[in-house]
Amino acid sequence: MQIIIPPKQFSEGDIGKAMQRELREGLEFKKATEKVRVREAQEYAKGIERHKAVKGLGRCVAVIPDWEYHRIRQKYGRQEIHSKEFLKYFQKKFPSLAPHKL
């Protein structure tokens, strides 16, 4: 009687195909759920509009959904995201995600 079943062996080609499918479907999933994430961020930004500045932190000038933030940060770097030029561009491009102006 064999209680322990040996693991299934996969070829390199099968592993490569599975990896490609996972990467492709994961990206498609992120694109499909992007509208939901943006809508949630818009609702959050709308709720923040009436909040005042916090001493030491300031006020919220942009609400960027997490996936997009990390993607932009990886592409352009942290300094670029926190620059005034980028924030002004973001506020102009996405006014519904900018509760307060700079």
MODELLER restraints for C-alpha pairs under 7 A, 6 or more apart:
rsr = mdl.restraints
at = mdl.atoms
rsr.add(forms.Gaussian(group=physical.xy_distance, feature=features.Distance(at['CA:37:A'], at['CA:65:A']), mean=6.26, stdev=0.5))
rsr.add(forms.Gaussian(group=physical.xy_distance, feature=features.Distance(at['CA:38:A'], at['CA:65:A']), mean=6.41, stdev=0.5))
rsr.add(forms.Gaussian(group=physical.xy_distance, feature=features.Distance(at['CA:41:A'], at['CA:63:A']), mean=6.25, stdev=0.5))
rsr.add(forms.Gaussian(group=physical.xy_distance, feature=features.Distance(at['CA:41:A'], at['CA:64:A']), mean=6.92, stdev=0.5))
rsr.add(forms.Gaussian(group=physical.xy_distance, feature=features.Distance(at['CA:41:A'], at['CA:65:A']), mean=6.11, stdev=0.5))
rsr.add(forms.Gaussian(group=physical.xy_distance, feature=features.Distance(at['CA:41:A'], at['CA:97:A']), mean=6.75, stdev=0.5))
rsr.add(forms.Gaussian(group=physical.xy_distance, feature=features.Distance(at['CA:42:A'], at['CA:96:A']), mean=5.91, stdev=0.5))
rsr.add(forms.Gaussian(group=physical.xy_distance, feature=features.Distance(at['CA:42:A'], at['CA:97:A']), mean=5.40, stdev=0.5))
rsr.add(forms.Gaussian(group=physical.xy_distance, feature=features.Distance(at['CA:45:A'], at['CA:63:A']), mean=6.21, stdev=0.5))
rsr.add(forms.Gaussian(group=physical.xy_distance, feature=features.Distance(at['CA:45:A'], at['CA:97:A']), mean=5.70, stdev=0.5))
rsr.add(forms.Gaussian(group=physical.xy_distance, feature=features.Distance(at['CA:45:A'], at['CA:98:A']), mean=6.62, stdev=0.5))
rsr.add(forms.Gaussian(group=physical.xy_distance, feature=features.Distance(at['CA:45:A'], at['CA:99:A']), mean=5.33, stdev=0.5))
rsr.add(forms.Gaussian(group=physical.xy_distance, feature=features.Distance(at['CA:46:A'], at['CA:99:A']), mean=6.43, stdev=0.5))
rsr.add(forms.Gaussian(group=physical.xy_distance, feature=features.Distance(at['CA:48:A'], at['CA:99:A']), mean=6.33, stdev=0.5))
rsr.add(forms.Gaussian(group=physical.xy_distance, feature=features.Distance(at['CA:49:A'], at['CA:99:A']), mean=4.88, stdev=0.5))
rsr.add(forms.Gaussian(group=physical.xy_distance, feature=features.Distance(at['CA:49:A'], at['CA:100:A']), mean=6.59, stdev=0.5))
rsr.add(forms.Gaussian(group=physical.xy_distance, feature=features.Distance(at['CA:52:A'], at['CA:59:A']), mean=6.63, stdev=0.5))
rsr.add(forms.Gaussian(group=physical.xy_distance, feature=features.Distance(at['CA:53:A'], at['CA:59:A']), mean=4.27, stdev=0.5))
rsr.add(forms.Gaussian(group=physical.xy_distance, feature=features.Distance(at['CA:60:A'], at['CA:99:A']), mean=6.69, stdev=0.5))
rsr.add(forms.Gaussian(group=physical.xy_distance, feature=features.Distance(at['CA:60:A'], at['CA:100:A']), mean=6.32, stdev=0.5))
rsr.add(forms.Gaussian(group=physical.xy_distance, feature=features.Distance(at['CA:61:A'], at['CA:98:A']), mean=5.39, stdev=0.5))
rsr.add(forms.Gaussian(group=physical.xy_distance, feature=features.Distance(at['CA:61:A'], at['CA:99:A']), mean=5.82, stdev=0.5))
rsr.add(forms.Gaussian(group=physical.xy_distance, feature=features.Distance(at['CA:61:A'], at['CA:100:A']), mean=4.79, stdev=0.5))
rsr.add(forms.Gaussian(group=physical.xy_distance, feature=features.Distance(at['CA:61:A'], at['CA:101:A']), mean=5.87, stdev=0.5))
rsr.add(forms.Gaussian(group=physical.xy_distance, feature=features.Distance(at['CA:61:A'], at['CA:102:A']), mean=6.46, stdev=0.5))
rsr.add(forms.Gaussian(group=physical.xy_distance, feature=features.Distance(at['CA:62:A'], at['CA:97:A']), mean=5.85, stdev=0.5))
rsr.add(forms.Gaussian(group=physical.xy_distance, feature=features.Distance(at['CA:62:A'], at['CA:98:A']), mean=4.50, stdev=0.5))
rsr.add(forms.Gaussian(group=physical.xy_distance, feature=features.Distance(at['CA:62:A'], at['CA:99:A']), mean=6.57, stdev=0.5))
rsr.add(forms.Gaussian(group=physical.xy_distance, feature=features.Distance(at['CA:63:A'], at['CA:97:A']), mean=5.27, stdev=0.5))
rsr.add(forms.Gaussian(group=physical.xy_distance, feature=features.Distance(at['CA:63:A'], at['CA:98:A']), mean=6.31, stdev=0.5))
rsr.add(forms.Gaussian(group=physical.xy_distance, feature=features.Distance(at['CA:73:A'], at['CA:81:A']), mean=6.58, stdev=0.5))
rsr.add(forms.Gaussian(group=physical.xy_distance, feature=features.Distance(at['CA:80:A'], at['CA:86:A']), mean=6.62, stdev=0.5))
rsr.add(forms.Gaussian(group=physical.xy_distance, feature=features.Distance(at['CA:91:A'], at['CA:98:A']), mean=5.44, stdev=0.5))
